[in-house]
Amino acid sequence: MAYRKTEKVLANLEARRNSILASAIDVIARSGMDGLTTDAVAARAGIAAGLMYKYFPDKTELVAAVFAKAPSGLTPLRLTHFHSKLC
């Protein structure tokens, strides 16, 4: 029998993904885009750096997800304000 993800598992995966996104936003708000590293985001999220690749295949995908979640016209300088609304 094939394993099917339950609603609880899917909810946990989505919560982890959102936690990683919030951590990325926090890292960008504090350190700018130059400070955005997988190690920094993983440390902020409290996960192993390798686990991030389960949710985002590379840094480009992570950055795209951050800006897709953000309101239009968001720049790294305005990210601090956006971050305060999320957390």
Buried (B, 14 or more C-beta within 10 A) or exposed (E): EEEEEEEEEEEEEEEBBBBBBBBBBBBBBBEEEEEBEBEBBBBBBEBEBEEBBEBBEEBEEBBEBBBEBBEEEBEBEEBEEBBEEEE
